[in-house]
Amino acid sequence: MWWVVALSGVVDAQQQHEGYLVWRGKVIVEGRDHWLAWDGVAVGRQVGDDGVLRPRFLRRGINAALNAPEFDVRIGRTNRTRPAGIVAVGASAPAVAAPIIDGDDATYWQPPIRGQNLEQYWVEIDLGRGVIARRIVVRFARDGDPFLMFRVLASDGEESFGSKRERRFFRVGQQAVPNKSKYEFSYEIPPQRQYPEGVVGEAIQHVRLEMLATDGPRGRQVSESEYQQLPPQERGAIDHYLRTVTGREIRVVSETYDELSADERGPIRYYRWERPRLAEVEVLAEGDNVIGLTQRPEFAVGEFFDDIAKRFITDGLFSSSYFLRAYDPFRNRNQVLIDLGARFWLERVRLVSSRNPPTSYQLRISDGSLDAAGQPAWTAFPERLNREVFLHLEETFPQQPVRLIELRRLNLVPGMDQGELAEVQGFGEGFVSDVTLTSPLIRLGARSMFSRLNWEGEAPLGTSVEVRTRTGDALLEIPHYYNRAGVEITQPAWEGSKEFDRGEIRIEELTGPDWSPWSSVYQRAGQAFQSPMPRRLTQIQVRLRSFEPLRAAELRQLSLDLAAPLVEQAVGEVWPVRGIVPGRWTTFRLYVKLRPAPEDAGISRLRLRTTSSTPIRLQSVRAGDDVSLRFGPARTLYPGSAGLSEYEDGSLELQFAETEGKQDVQLELVLEAKMFLPGTTFLVELHNDERPALVQLVDPGPASALVSSNSLIVSADLERATLLDTLRVEPAALTPNGDGINDEMAVLVTVYQVAGARPITVGVYDLSGRQVRDLSIEPDHPSGEHRVLWDGRDGGRHLVPPGTYLLVVELDTDEFGVLRRAKPIGVVY
């Protein structure tokens, strides 16, 4: 489905910021530069030239040379870097050979074969990372000539020992006889390491192609007329031949040819210069190595020795390796934990060693979900033995979302305590399963409001787009001090160093204590803004989810509509705020103070709800100052002039007289409610009928001197409360015979301590286990009391036969998995 929402605004001045734009009363996020400025796993997203944000697609079967320039590599033994790709071309600049890895057969590199030695006719490609490659393909341009003879070499990046350390290459393929007609060559890479059956591909990072021979001025024979039409610089040799009495032809110089008799003169052959045009070099590899993609950027910052084992075996380079310490099961240490930062669809993990590989090991994977103890829920593979000391090892499994990978080097083979590893690599195919991006701080200047959140995008079946917001006024500024080399140091060390040795001071901004939590997920584009307003700052969080590997959601644009507040100041506080008994009716006093400015629209309605699914029972509403509210002469608005509406979600709404909502007023609401969360928030919404899209939330603050909470959150003691309480049904037996007595059964479900919208699965089953009716619900606030009705009918709206049935309720929680409650129920006639 597509979401497209028109925007309206009031501010004309365009203000461009990192990650967003303020223009005509809107905050707009669109285009490549905006999306790339958002915080999140960089390799988890991709933004096309069209500016559309999508999850990254992890590829299976790639040409690893094509995107080599996207990777940075070190220059020699320095700390400086440069883009990978074409790194050396004989005596020429590397850039001249860039066309051989651009994916376009119409472009090419043509070595300048005139006046140079064959030793200078070569090109070297650095893939920028180690890949598992199966084949190298070489193609020459059809409008030129193939190299007469050449060879292809490859290297994993390791260097030879000795005073002169040189990269060690091995031969992949060679054209050892002259060739002028074949334009494409495909060479299978010969194995250089020992690996078990079923594991294919060799570890390489560098490819070198060397020209071994050239025909120079005799590139290709042409007719005399064709020769005359060639540009002078392309005219090659003219060869004259003497014909012997036996018919043999011998090449002679032109002067000799001119002195020959007519019978002795053989043919004159014309040639153009050779055009050795290399169009493409392809390195056909297993796929994108998600471990290298996600881990390598992490080590671009931080100290070198931070998690050094993981640094060496996930840096994407086969030329670096690390000896892993054996896993200690008693202290649960020495394992290598790799967090991919997002969920990727994986099916294989490969271990590559250059020497002394692990003789035993174990791998575990997790999608990042937590078990009942709050730890990652792992899928553990069997402990593996490697007595044959294979240098390539691989664990395959059904394709699934993976975020965490853990490697344990074991020591199960007596006398073979070794465990040197060069790389851990992960492969699969599909869009990133779950990626979250957070906007930069959106600075509004003055305290402002948003009316609606809009977006334009696509979410095919099997995908979803989740958008949340949060707001605040305060920021915490954390200074970070650096020396001249860019290494972070302490403030005293920075202040005590010479000015020449001082680096920059970077200020990190963190959200302050007044920031709201992330809102609930916006259910649709154009929905009213859900976070507390007015505020000076806001942030947006976007989550793209794919439940099938080959489908992905996408976002083209996201925007917020700016609006003026209904009232300049609106604060509230509630009492009591502590020691609340969960699940029981408790009386609260809620104070709200409203101070509109003269130009404010004011309010016509006040809506009250909590973050639990429970009804609020209003007893009274009074208006007045602290003295009148305490001693009695305050005005009673309810029961009285204020109207009251109650809603199925448990919220209630007060309607005020026109003049009441446009003046300074202090309200006292006496009400009853039940608490089902450790911290339950009273949400007080202000509305104006003339501006229906705008919702202003009352801020916690000093609304009355009669209480001192300055809070709209109350705390309940839920240490002994279960998340999903025992089921209750009313009546105990259902008699759906149409007489109006017990024709419906109410299922009462009580949930504690579960925040965020999620489904509550309610099903009726016969004794064979077949579901006869699905009564599931998906409340915005699952914690609370829920009442579900069953009329004794199945999914086809037919009455079920009398008998015993099983009522099953399930709740999927983050910490404890799926909780289940069941209760037998009866149907009688």
N, C-alpha and C positions, 0 to 999 in steps of 0.2 A: 504494500500500500504506500501511497505518497502523501506527505503532509505539506501543504503550502498555505501559508497564512499571510495575509496582507498586514502591513505595519502602518502605524500613524505616529507622528511625533510633533514636537514643538520647538526643538533646538536646531537651528540651521547651521551653526558653525561646525565644521568637520574637525574632529580631534582624533588623530591617529595614535594608537598606543601599541605596545608589543602584545600581540595576541588578540586585539579587538579594536573596534572603531566606534567613536561616539559621533552620531550625526542625526540631525533632525529628530531629536527626542528619542533616539534609539541607541542601544548598545548592540553592535553588529559584529558577528564573528563569521568571516567567510574568506576563502582564498588560502593558498598554500602557506604564505608567511604567517597568517594568523594561527592556523592549526599546528604548524611546526613549533610555535612558541609555547604551546600548552605543555604542562608537565606530565610525564608518564614515560613508560618504557618506549624509547625511541624506535626500536626495531619492531615494536608491536603495532605500529601504525604505518600507513602509507598515504601520501597525499599526491594525487596525480596532477598533471599540468592543468586539468580542468578545475583544480581547487577542491575536489571532493575528498573528504576524509573517509578512509576505509581501514579495516583491520589488515595487517600485512598478510600476504599470501606466501606461505612456506612452500617452496617448489620441490618437486621430485624430478630428477633428471634435468640437469642444467648445463649450459655452456659457461663454465666458470671464468673464461677469459672475458666475457662480454661486460661484466660489471666490475672487473678488477680495479679500475680507477676509483671506485667508490671507497676503497680501503687505503689507509695510510700505512706506510712502512718506514722503518728507520733508515737513515742514510749512513751506511757503514756502521761504525761503532759509536757514532754520536747519538745525542738525544733528539736531534732534528729529524723531522719526518717529511715525506713527500708522497703524493698519490702513487699507488701501484699502477700496473699496466705495462706499457713499453718503457723499460728502464735503461736499455742500451741498444745502440744500432751501429755496429762497426765504428767507422770514423765520422758518422753523422749524428745530428741531434736526435734524441728519442722521439720527438714529436712527429718526425717525418713518417714514422711507421705506425702512427696511431690508427690509421684506417684498417689495419689487419685485425683489430678486435672491436670494430664498430658494428658488426652484424650486417653490413651492407656489402654484397658481392660486387657492386659497381664501383666501389672505392678500393684503392690498393696502395701498396708500397713498392716502388721500383728502385732497386739499388742502382746507384750511378756507376755502372760497370766500366766506364771509360777511364783509363789512367789510374786505376786502383788495383791493389792486390786482392786475390781471393780471400785472404785472411780478414779483410774488412767487410766482406759480404755476409753479415750475420745479424740476427735480431734476438733480443732476450725479453721474455715476458715474465713479470712477477705478478702472480695471481693475487697477491695481497694477503693471502691466508692459505693454510694447508687444506687441500681438498682430497677426497677419495675419488680418483679418476679412473675410468675404464678405457678411454680411447682418445686419441688426438687426431683431429681431421685438419688437413691442409688443402686449401683451395686457391687456385690461381685464376686471375681475371681472363675471361674469354677473349677480350680484345687485345690481349698481349700474349706472352709466352710463359709456359711453366719454367721453373728453374730446371736447367739441363740435368743437374745432379745435385742432391742435397741430402741432409740428414736432420733428424729431429731428436733432440736430447731433452731429458727431464731431470729435475732434482727436487728432493724434499726440503732443501735449504741447509742441510748439514754441510759442514766444511771439513776439509782434510786436516790431519794433524801435521805439526811441524811449524817451522818458522814462517813459511809462506802459506797461509791458510787460504785455500781456494774452495769454492763451492764444488761439491762432487756431483757430476752429472752421469747419467746412464743413458744408453741409446734406446730410443723407442722405435725408430724406423729409419730406413735409408733408401734413397733411390740411387743405386750404385751404377746403373748403366744410363747412357744418354737417353733423354725422353723429350719429345717435342709435341706429343699428341694427347697425353693424359693430363687432365687439369684438376682432378680431385684424388686425394690419397687419404686413406683411413688406416691408422695404426693402432692396434690393441696394445695397451701398455703392459709390458712383461712384468710379472711379480718380482719384487725385490726383497720382500719379507716373507717369512713363513706364516701361513695362516690356514685355518681349518677349512674343511670342505663346506661349500655353500657361502663362504665369505669371499667377495670379489672386490676388485678395485685396488689401486695402489696409491700410496700417499705421495703427493707431489705439491710443489708450490711454484717452481720455476720451469719454464719451457724455453729452449733455445733452438733456433732453426739456422742452420749454416748452409750457404751455397758452396758446393764443391767443384763446380765446373761451369763454364759459360762458353758459348760459341761467338760471343762478342759481335764482330761485324758480319758474321754469317748467321744471323738469327733465323731468317727464313728466306727461302728463294722466291724471287718475284720475276715477272716478265720485264723486258727492257722498257716497255711503255710505263709499267707501274713504277719502275725504278726512277724514271725521269719525273714522275709526278710526286715523288716523295720529297719532303723538305730536305734541304741539304744535310742537316744534322742527323737524319735518319738513313741516309744512303750509306749502305755498307760496302762490302767487298764486291769487286768485279773479277771473276776468275776466268782465265783463258786455259784451254786444254788442247794438248797435242794428242792426235789420234794415231796410234801405231797400226801397222799392217794387220795385227791380230785383233784390232778393235779396242785395245786398251786405251784408256784416257789418262794423260799425265798433265798435272797442272804446271803451267809455265808462266813466266812474266809476260807482260803485254808486248815488250820489245821483241822477244823471241817469237811470240805468236805472229807478229807482223811479218817476220821473215820466212814463215812457213809457206809451203805450197798449198794450193787449195785442197789437195787430197789429205794433207797432214793436219789441216786446221780442224780441230774439234769444236765443241760447243763453247759459247761464252755464257757464263751463269752470273746472274745478278742477285744480290742479297740486300735486305734491309738489316739494320742493326737489331740485335736481340732486344726484346722488351720483356725482361723478367719481372712480371707483375704478380706479387703475392697479395691476394684479396682477403683471405680470412684464415686465421688459426683458431680452431675451436677445441676446447678442453671439455670433453663430455664427462661430467662428474655425477656423483650419487644424488646430490641435491644441496639445498641450503642447510648448512650446519647451524642449527639454532643455538647451540651452546656457545660457539664462538661469536655469533652475532650479538647475543645478549650479554655475555660476560666481558668481552674485550673492552667495550666502552667504560665499564666499571673501573678498570685498572688504569684508565687514562688520568684518573684523579686518585688521591690517597697515597699513603706511604707504600713503598715498594714491598716491604715485608709483611704487610697486612694480608693474612690468609695466603701465604706464599705458595703453598701446595696447589691451591685452586688457581692462582695466578698463572703458574707454569703450564698446567694441564688443560686450561680452557682459553689460552690466549690465541688459539687458532694457528699456532706455529709448530710444525714438527721439529724444528731445529732446537727447541727448548724442551727440557724434560725434568722430571722431579722424582726422587725416590720416596715413595709413600711409606709412611710408618704403618705398621700392622694395627688393625682396629682393636681397641681395648673394650671388650663387652662389659667389663665390670665397672669401668668409669664412663663408658659410652663416649669415647673420644677417638680422635685420629681419623674419623670418617671425613670425606669431602662432600659438602652439601652445596648444591648448585641451585640457585633460585633464578628461574628464567624471567621472573617479573610479570609474566602473563601466562595464560594457558595456551599451549600450542598443541596441535594434533600431531602426535609422534607415533612411530611404530618401530624404531630401532635406535639403539645406543651402541656406539662402537668405541672400543679402546685400542689405541695405537701406541706401540712402543718402538723405539729404535734398537734397544738392547735390554737384556735382563728384565723381561716382562713379569708381571705378577703371575705366580703359579696357582693362586686361588684368590677368589674375590666374590663379592655379592653386590648386586645392584637393587635399589628400591626406587620406585617412582610414586608421585602423588600429584593430584590435581590441585592441591592446596587446601582441600576441605579438612576440617578438624574433627577429631574423634571426641568421645565423651570426656576425655581428660584435657581437651583443649590443645592436643598435639596433632600434627599432620596425620591424616589417615593414609597409610602407606600400602602399596602393593609390592610385596617382597618377592623377588625371583630366587630360585634355588641357589645355594652356594655352588660356585663353579670351580672346577679343577682345570689347570692348564699344565699338565705334566710335560706336554710336548714343547713347552715354552714358545707357543705361537706368538708372533708379534702383532697380529691383528686378531681381536676378539670381538664378538658381537652378541648382543641380546636383542632378540626380536619379540614383538608382542602385538596383539590386535591394536589397531589404530585407536587412540584415545587422547583426551585432553591431558596434558602434563604440564605442571608448573615446577615441581621440585624433583630433582634427581640426586640420589645419594649413592656414593661409591664407598664400599668398605674393602680395603685390601686385607685379605686373610692370610694365614700362615698354616695351611692344612697339609702341605707336602713336606715331610721331614727332609731336612738337609737342603732345602731349596728356598731359603729366605731371601727372596728378591721381589722387587716391586717397582721398577722404574717405568714411568709412564710419560709419554709425550703429549697425548691428546685424548680427551673424552669428547666425542661428537654425537649429536642427536639429529635424526632425520625423520621426516614425515611429509605430509602434504595437506594443505588446507589453509583456510583463513584462521588467524589467531582466534581461539575460542572465546577469550574473555580479555578485553583490554579496557583500561580506565584511564581517562585523561582529565586533568584539572586545569582550569584556566589560570592565567596570572591574576593577581589582585586587580579587580576592576575598580578604579578610583573614580568616585562620583563627585568629589569636592564637597559640596554641601550635603547635608542629610537629605536623601531623595528616596523616591518610591518607584517601584515598578508595578505596572498593572498586569501585564501578561508576559509569559515566556513562549516564544514561537520558534519553530525550526522547520527546515525543509530537508527532507531526506527520504530514504527508502529502507524498509525493513521487510524483506521477503519472508515467506513462511520458513520457520526454523531459525529465525534471527530476531533480535530485539535491540532497540535503542532505549537506554535508560538515562534520564537527565535529572539531576538534583541541583539544588542551590543552597548556599549559606550566606549569611550577612553578618556584619559587625562594624564597629567604629574604631576599635583600638588595635594597634600593632605593637609587637615587641621587636625591638631592633637589637640584633646580636652582632657586635663587631668581630671580624676575623682579621688577624694581622699576618702579613706575609713578608718574607725577606726578599732580597733582590732576585734570588733564584726561583721565586714562586712557591716556596715551601712555607706552610702555615706554622707560625711560632706564637708564643704567648705574648700578651700585652707587655709585661715587664721586659721580656727579651727584645721586643721591638723598640720600646722606649729607650732601652739601654744601648742599642746599637748605633753605629755612626749613620748619619743621614744617607751616605752613599750606599750603605748595605740594606737600607730599608726598602721594602716593597710597598705595595698598595694596601689599603685598609678596605675590606669589602664588608658591607652591611647586609646581613641576612634579616629579612623581615618575616616574622611569624605571626599568625593570628593571635589576637589577645584573648583574655578571659571572657570578654563580653560577646564573643562570636557564638552564633547559634549552631547547633548540630546540623548535619546535612539533612535537607528536607526529605520527605517521602518522594518516591519516583513520580514525576509528572506523567499522567496517564495519556495525555494527548497534547499536540501542539495547540497553542492559543489558550492554554489553561491559565487561570489566575496565578500570580506569583505566590509561592507558598512560604517563603522565609520572612522573618520579622522585618518590617520596614516602618518608618524611614531609617536608612543607614547611610554611612559614607562609603562603605566598601562592600563588595560582594564577590563571590566566586561561583563558577559553574563547573559541575562535574558531569562528564559524559562517559557512559559505559556502553561499549558495543559488544554484543554477545552473538556467537554463532553456535548453534546446537547441531549443525551438520557441517562437515569440513568444507564443502564446496559452495556454501552459501554465506553471504556476508551482508550486514547492514551498512549503510553509508549516510553521511551527513554532508549536505551542501552548504547550508547556512543555519546559523542560530542567532536569535536576537531577543532583546528585552525592551519593552516599551516603558519609557520613563514617564512619571506622572508626579504631580504635586500631592503632598499628604492631605488627608481629610481634615486632620487637626494637627496643630504644631506639636503638641505634647500629649502623650497618652501613656500613663504608667499605672501599674496595678500590683497588688500583693495579696497573699492569701494567708489565712491562719486557721488551724495549726498547720505546721509543715513537717513535723517529725512524730515518730511513734505511732503511726497510723496502722491499725490492724487490717491486714489485707482481706478483701472479699466481704467486708462488713460496711453497712451504711455508717457514714461519719458526717457530722455537721461541720461545715466550713463557713467562714466569713471571707468574702472576696471584696476588696476595695479597689475602685477604679477612679482615677482622676483624669479629667479631660480639660485641656486648655487650648481651644482653637484661636488662631490668629484672626484678625478682622477679615482677611481675604480668603480664609479657609472655607471649604464647602460645608464642613460639619458632618454630623452623622444622623441617620434616621433609624438605624437598626444596630443592635449589639447581639452578636452570636457567641455562645459559650459552648465549648466542647472540651474534652480531655483526650489524652493520648491513649486511653483505654476504651474498649467498647463496653460502655455501661451508661445507663440513663442518668441524667442529672435531675434531681427533684428540687425545684425552686420553691422557697418558702416566702421570701419577701425581698423587695428592692426599695431602698430609701435613698433620698438625696439630701445633702446638707453638709455643713462643715463638721469638724471633729467634735465640737461641743454639742451641737444639735443631735449628731448621731449617737453620742454617748448618753445624753440626758433626756432624749425623747422628742423634742419638737421638730425633728427632721420630717421632710415631706415624704409620704409614702407613694411610690409610683406603682408598685405591684404588691397586693392587688390594688388596682386603681387605674390611672390614666395610661399606663404603659400596657401594650398588648403583649401576649405571650403565645409563642408557637413552639411545639415540641415535635421532634423528628425521630424517625426510626433508628437513626444511628446513635441516639442517646443525647444529641445536642439540643439546645433550646435557643430561642431567639426572642429578644425584647424589641418591640416597636415603640419609638418615642414620638411625642408630639413634635411638630416642626421646630418650635422655638427651643425645646429642651436640648436638642443636639447641636446648637450653634452657640452655646454659652459655656462659660466655665462651670464645671459641675463635678461634684465628688459623690460617687455612688457606693452604697453598701449592699452587696448581694448575700443573703443568707440562703444556703443550699445544702443538700445532702448528695453524697456521691460515694462510690466504692473504688478502692485502689487495687490494681492488679500488677503494677510494675514497681520495681525498687524506687524509681523516681517517676512520678506522674505529673505531667504539665497541664495546667489549666490554660487553654488557648482562648483568648478573648479577641474576637474579630470585630472591627468597626466597618460599617457599610453605609453607603449613601445611595438612595434609590436613583438619583440623577446620574451617578457614575457607577453602574452595576459591575463593571469589570475590575474595580479597585477594591482591594481588601487591605486594611491597615491593622496590623497586630499590635495589641497593647504590650508595651515593654515592661519587664519587671522593674520595680523601683518604689520609692517612698510615696505611696498614695495616701496614707493616713498615719497620724501619730498614735492611733489606737492600737496598732500592731507594729511589729518591728522586723518582719521577715525580709522585706525588699525582694521577695521571690514569688514566682508563680508555680514553683515545683514543690511537691510534697513527697516525703519519703515514707515508705512502708517497709516493715520487717518481713522479708520473704525468704529467710534462710531455710525455713522448714517447709515452704510451700513447694508443691510439685508443679512442673510446667503445665502438664495436662491433667486436670483433676478427674475424679471418678464421674462417669456418665450418669445423668439422671433423665428419666423419661416420665411424662405425665400424659395420659394415665398409664398404669402398668400393662394394660392389654388394650388393643385397638379393636373396635367393633364398627367397621365402616359400612353400616347397613342403611345410612341415610336418615336415621331417626334424630339426628342432631345431638346424640349423646355418644361421646368417645369416638366420633367419626375421624378425628385427627389426633395424632400423637405428637407431642412437643418433645424434641430432643434438646436437652440443656447441656451445653458444652462450656466449660470454664477453663480459661487459659491464663497462666501467669508468666511474667518475665520474658515475653517474646515481643520484640519491637520490629517494626517494619512490616509492610503488607506482605502477606503470604497466604496460600490456600489452606483451608482446613477441610480435609477430605472426610466426607460423611457418606457411608454406603450401607445399604440393607442387602443382606445375602441370605439365600436359602441354605439349608444344612448341607447341600452338596458343594457349597463354596461359590455358587454362581451369583453374580450381582444382579439383583432385581430392580434396584433404584439407586441412582446417584443423587445425593442431596448436598453435594459439596458447596462451600462458600469461600469467598476470598475477601475478607474484610481489610480495610486500610489499617485498622489497629486490631491485631489478633488477640492481644491480651484483654480479657474481660469476659463477659457472659454473652453467649450466643444462643439464640433460640431458633431451631430448625424444625419445620413441620413436615410430617409425613401423613398422607391421606390414605395409605393402604394400597396404593396403586403402583404398578411397575413402570418402567420407562416408556412403555407404549400406552400409558394411561388406562390400563386394565386392572381391575381389582385382583389382588393376589389371592391364591387359595388360603383357607385358614390353616394355621399351624404355627410352628416355632421358627423364628428367623433370628439372624445375628446382626446386631447393629455394630458397625465398626467405624471408629473415628481415628484418623491419623493426622499428625502434625509434623512437618519436616522442620527441624531446628538446626541452627548453625553448629552448635556445640555438641549436641547429643544425638544427631541423626534423626531418624523418624521415630516419633513416639506414637504408641498405639494403645487404644482402649477399646474393649469390646463388651457387649451386653446382650444377652438373649431377650427377645421381645416376642409377644404373642399376638396373633391375629385370630379373632373368633367371630362367629356369626350367630 
